Amino acid sequence: MTDKSYKVIPLADIRYASRVPPIPAQLLAPTGLLSDTLGRPLRDLRISVTDRCNFRCSYCMPKEFFDKDYAYLPHNSLLSFEEITRLAHIFVAHGVEKIRLTGGEPLLRKNIEALIEMLAKLQTPEGKPLDITLTTNGSLLAKKAQSLKDAGLQRVTVSLDGLDDAVFRSMNDVDFPVADVLKGIDVARQVGLAPIKINMVVKRGTNDAEIVPMARHFRHSGAVLRFIEYMDVGASNGWRMDEVMPSKQVLERLNAEFPLTAIDPNYSGETAERWRYADGAGEIGVISSVTQAFCSDCNRARLSTEGKLFLCLFASQGHDFRALLRGDYSDEQIAAAVGSVWQARTDRYSELRAALPADTSPADTTLKRVEMSYIGG
């Protein structure tokens, strides 16, 4: 078509299947006691505010797929801050107590502080403040930490896959120096975004030599270092089971250097298994989503940048709540739709994966699982 009077305007992103959730005939008001088919409550909402990131970590946004020609979502596809806050208010009425802002890299979203200010005004039905946190790669944290704190953010989680600069630059694949992330962590601590959590994705043969140095560095710092098994998320990260280092082996390495003692979880549904140093130097955590599935008490929902609700990190299909937000629907109608979707939830991918034969590959499925950069971790 050569006629320049025509202009193509993208109306929606269709890279992942989604359906517009129906409005139930009976509009049941939220009670805060919503449960899915396995009796799991809704307590944690993770909101992706951008699908863009300035890193190209191989386990999340490998450069061979997310190159300079990759088509990010157009701005008009993204939920506005007002739409995010409206939907968050509805989820809080259903029992959500914690909101985590993710990406992509959430600090790339322009004026993210304005959204945090809006979310910080929300309260649970009992009048309690929400736990509002944010996960970041730390590249912009030194610059933004004070404004994030002033806006109402309570704490941050920083992704950091090693202290050795060559290893870190290789893993982020954009030659970003580890010193700048460490500076961001220090500034975040100084302004009170604490307790800080540090997430390290462990890939055998890539950065597993960094396990003990990372522990040594963050002991006595007040930060909680968490080791995450390399996961088979999405379809682009080239996941292989032989690159997974089981949390059991991570703990063996750490315990040989710094004796550990198991401690109780902070709350039901916590993803990390907690351990403390026997000498009182702090605590660490391990997240074993490959070798020890924790689907049975998963209470997390994930909202994509464009308003699709995913009920599992490994989902292949979402529920298009943007269509309802931008349609002529009331909060009561949307709340009823949220309740209906969660009550029908059956997701337990990690448990089902664990029951498969050892040689089964994620590629054996015909479903296109959502990429982690699209809905956050």
C-alpha positions in Angstrom: 0.0 0.0 0.0 1.6 3.3 -1.1 -1.3 5.7 -0.4 0.2 7.9 2.4 -3.2 9.0 3.5 -3.4 5.8 5.4 -1.9 5.5 8.9 -1.5 2.2 10.8 -2.1 2.6 14.5 -1.4 -0.4 16.7 -4.4 -1.0 19.0 -3.2 -4.0 20.9 -0.3 -6.3 21.4 -1.2 -9.9 20.4 2.1 -11.6 21.1 0.4 -13.5 24.0 -3.0 -15.0 23.9 -5.6 -13.4 26.2 -9.3 -13.3 26.7 -11.5 -10.5 28.0 -12.9 -11.8 31.3 -16.7 -11.9 31.3 -18.6 -10.0 33.9 -20.5 -12.4 36.2 -24.3 -12.1 36.2 -24.2 -11.7 40.0 -21.8 -9.0 41.1 -20.5 -10.3 44.4 -18.7 -7.6 46.4 -15.1 -8.3 47.5 -14.7 -9.7 51.0 -10.9 -10.0 51.1 -11.3 -13.8 51.4 -10.9 -14.7 47.8 -9.5 -18.2 47.2 -8.7 -20.3 44.0 -9.6 -23.9 43.3 -6.8 -25.1 45.6 -7.7 -22.8 48.4 -4.9 -20.3 47.8 -5.7 -16.7 48.7 -4.8 -13.6 46.7 -2.3 -11.6 48.7 0.5 -10.4 46.3 0.1 -8.4 43.1 3.1 -7.9 40.9 2.7 -5.1 38.4 5.0 -4.7 35.3 5.3 -1.0 34.4 7.4 -1.4 31.3 8.6 -4.2 29.0 11.9 -2.3 28.4 15.2 -3.0 30.1 18.7 -1.6 29.6 20.3 -5.0 30.4 20.3 -8.1 28.2 20.7 -10.9 30.8 20.8 -14.2 29.1 18.2 -15.8 31.4 15.7 -13.0 30.8 16.2 -10.8 27.7 18.9 -12.5 25.6 20.3 -10.1 23.0 19.8 -12.5 20.2 16.0 -12.2 20.7 15.7 -8.7 22.2 17.9 -6.9 19.7 17.7 -3.3 18.3 14.9 -4.3 16.0 12.7 -5.8 18.8 9.2 -4.3 18.8 8.4 -3.0 22.3 4.8 -2.2 23.3 3.6 1.2 21.9 2.9 3.8 24.6 -0.8 3.7 24.1 -0.8 0.0 24.9 0.6 0.6 28.4 -1.7 1.0 31.3 -1.7 4.6 32.6 -0.8 5.3 36.2 -4.5 6.0 36.9 -5.5 2.7 35.3 -2.9 0.8 37.4 -4.1 2.5 40.6 -7.7 1.8 39.8 -7.1 -1.9 39.3 -4.7 -2.1 42.3 -7.5 -0.7 44.5 -9.8 -3.5 43.3 -7.2 -6.1 44.0 -6.6 -4.7 47.5 -10.4 -5.1 48.2 -10.0 -8.8 47.3 -7.2 -9.3 49.8 -3.9 -8.1 48.2 -1.6 -6.8 50.9 1.6 -6.4 48.9 2.4 -4.7 45.6 5.7 -5.2 43.8 6.5 -3.0 40.8 8.6 -4.8 38.2 9.5 -4.6 34.5 11.5 -5.0 32.4 13.4 -2.4 34.4 10.7 -0.4 36.2 13.0 2.7 36.8 12.9 3.2 33.0 9.2 4.1 33.3 9.0 7.9 33.2 7.8 9.5 36.4 7.5 6.2 38.2 7.5 8.2 41.5 4.0 9.5 40.6 2.7 6.0 40.4 4.3 5.1 43.7 2.7 8.2 45.4 -0.7 7.0 44.1 -0.3 3.4 45.2 1.0 4.5 48.6 -2.4 6.1 49.4 -4.2 2.8 49.1 -5.1 0.9 52.3 -6.4 -2.6 53.1 -10.1 -2.9 54.2 -8.8 -2.9 57.7 -7.1 0.5 57.2 -3.5 -0.8 57.1 -0.9 0.5 54.6 0.2 -1.7 51.8 3.7 -3.2 51.5 5.0 -1.5 48.4 8.3 -2.6 46.9 10.1 -2.6 43.6 12.6 -4.9 41.9 15.4 -3.3 39.9 18.7 -4.1 38.2 20.2 -1.2 40.2 21.6 0.7 37.3 19.5 3.8 38.0 19.1 3.3 41.8 21.8 5.7 43.0 20.1 8.5 41.0 16.5 7.6 42.0 16.6 6.2 45.5 15.8 9.4 47.4 12.9 10.3 45.1 11.5 6.8 45.4 11.7 6.9 49.1 10.1 10.3 49.2 7.2 9.0 47.0 6.4 6.3 49.5 8.3 3.3 48.3 9.3 1.2 51.3 12.1 -1.1 50.1 13.8 -2.5 47.0 15.0 -5.8 45.7 18.1 -5.6 43.5 19.1 -8.2 40.9 22.8 -8.8 41.2 24.4 -11.9 39.7 28.0 -11.6 40.9 30.6 -9.3 42.3 33.4 -10.1 39.8 33.2 -7.3 37.3 34.0 -9.5 34.3 31.3 -12.0 35.2 28.7 -9.3 35.9 29.4 -7.5 32.6 29.2 -10.8 30.7 25.8 -11.7 32.3 24.2 -8.3 31.8 25.7 -8.3 28.3 25.7 -4.5 27.9 29.1 -4.0 29.7 27.6 -2.4 32.7 30.0 -2.2 35.7 29.1 -3.9 39.0 30.5 -0.9 40.9 27.5 1.2 39.8 25.0 -1.3 41.1 26.8 -1.6 44.4 26.7 2.2 44.7 23.0 2.1 44.1 22.6 -0.4 46.9 24.6 1.8 49.3 22.5 4.8 48.4 19.2 2.9 48.8 20.4 1.8 52.3 21.3 5.3 53.3 17.9 6.7 52.3 16.0 4.0 54.2 14.8 1.6 51.4 15.4 -1.3 53.7 15.7 -4.1 54.3 17.2 -4.5 50.9 17.0 -7.9 49.2 19.6 -9.0 46.7 18.6 -11.6 44.1 21.3 -13.7 42.5 20.2 -16.0 39.7 22.7 -18.9 39.7 23.7 -20.6 36.5 26.0 -23.5 36.8 29.2 -22.9 34.9 28.5 -19.2 34.5 28.4 -17.5 37.9 28.3 -20.2 40.5 31.8 -19.3 41.6 30.3 -16.1 42.9 28.1 -17.7 45.5 30.5 -17.5 48.4 32.0 -14.1 47.5 28.5 -12.7 47.3 27.7 -14.1 50.8 30.9 -12.8 52.2 30.3 -9.3 50.8 26.7 -8.9 52.1 27.2 -10.5 55.6 26.8 -7.9 58.3 25.2 -5.5 55.8 21.6 -5.9 56.8 20.8 -6.9 53.2 19.1 -10.3 52.6 20.9 -12.2 49.8 18.7 -14.7 48.0 19.9 -17.4 45.5 17.5 -18.2 42.7 17.6 -21.4 40.7 17.8 -20.7 36.9 14.2 -21.1 35.7 12.6 -22.2 32.4 10.7 -19.0 32.0 9.5 -18.0 28.5 10.9 -19.5 25.3 14.0 -17.4 24.6 16.5 -18.0 27.4 17.8 -21.4 26.2 17.1 -23.0 29.5 18.7 -26.4 30.2 18.4 -28.5 33.3 22.2 -29.1 33.5 22.7 -25.4 34.0 20.5 -25.4 37.1 22.4 -25.5 40.4 19.9 -26.9 43.0 19.5 -24.8 46.1 20.6 -27.8 48.1 24.1 -27.5 46.5 24.1 -23.7 47.0 23.5 -24.3 50.7 26.2 -26.9 50.9 28.8 -24.5 49.6 27.6 -21.7 51.9 27.4 -23.9 55.0 31.0 -25.1 54.4 32.2 -21.5 54.7 29.6 -19.9 57.0 27.5 -22.3 59.1 23.8 -21.8 58.6 20.6 -22.5 60.6 17.1 -22.8 59.1 14.6 -20.2 60.2 10.8 -20.0 59.8 9.2 -18.1 56.9 8.0 -14.6 57.5 4.5 -15.4 56.1 2.5 -18.1 54.4 3.4 -18.2 50.7 6.9 -16.8 51.0 8.9 -18.0 48.0 12.3 -18.0 49.7 13.4 -20.7 52.2 15.2 -18.7 55.0 18.5 -19.4 56.7 20.6 -17.3 59.1 24.3 -17.3 59.7 25.1 -19.1 63.0 27.4 -16.3 64.0 24.6 -13.7 63.7 25.9 -12.0 60.5 22.4 -11.9 59.0 20.3 -14.2 56.8 20.1 -15.6 53.3 17.4 -17.2 51.3 17.1 -19.8 48.5 14.3 -19.9 45.9 14.0 -23.4 44.6 11.3 -23.1 41.9 12.8 -25.9 39.8 13.8 -28.5 42.3 11.3 -27.8 45.1 8.0 -26.5 43.7 6.1 -24.2 46.0 2.9 -24.0 44.0 0.8 -25.2 46.9 0.8 -21.9 48.7 1.4 -19.5 45.8 -0.7 -16.4 46.4 0.7 -14.2 43.6 -1.0 -12.6 40.6 0.9 -10.8 37.8 -0.3 -7.8 35.8 1.5 -7.1 32.5 2.4 -3.7 31.3 -0.6 -3.6 29.1 -3.1 -4.9 31.6 -3.2 -8.6 31.1 -3.5 -10.6 34.3 -1.4 -13.8 34.5 -2.0 -16.3 37.2 1.4 -18.0 37.0 4.9 -17.0 36.1 4.9 -19.9 33.6 1.5 -19.0 32.1 0.9 -19.0 28.3 -2.4 -17.0 28.4 -3.6 -13.9 30.2 -6.8 -12.2 31.0 -7.3 -8.8 29.3 -8.4 -6.4 32.1 -7.3 -3.3 30.0 -10.3 -3.9 27.8 -12.6 -3.6 30.9 -10.7 -0.6 32.3 -11.1 1.2 28.9 -14.7 0.0 28.5 -17.9 1.2 30.1 -17.5 -0.9 33.2 -17.8 0.0 36.8 -15.4 -0.9 39.6 -18.0 -3.3 40.9 -18.2 -5.1 37.6 -14.4 -5.3 37.2 -14.0 -6.6 40.8 -16.5 -9.3 40.1 -14.5 -10.3 37.0 -11.3 -10.4 39.1 -13.0 -12.6 41.6 -14.3 -15.0 39.0 -10.9 -15.3 37.3 -9.0 -16.0 40.6 -11.7 -18.5 41.8 -11.2 -20.5 38.7 -7.4 -20.6 39.0 -5.8 -24.1 38.8 -2.1 -23.1 37.9 0.7 -25.3 39.4 3.2 -25.5 36.7 6.3 -26.3 38.8 4.6 -29.2 40.6 3.5 -30.6 37.2 7.0 -30.1 35.7 8.5 -32.0 38.7 6.3 -35.0 37.9 7.5 -35.3 34.3 10.2 -37.6 33.2 13.7 -36.1 33.7 14.4 -35.8 30.0 11.3 -33.8 29.2 12.1 -30.4 27.7 10.1 -27.2 28.0 10.2 -27.2 24.2 7.9 -30.2 24.3 4.9 -28.0 24.9 3.1 -26.3 22.0 2.1 -23.4 24.2 4.1 -20.1 24.1 4.9 -19.3 27.7 5.1 -15.6 28.6 8.5 -14.0 28.8 9.7 -12.9 32.2 10.5 -9.4 30.9 6.8 -9.0 30.0 5.4 -9.7 33.5 8.3 -9.4 35.8 9.8 -12.1 38.0 
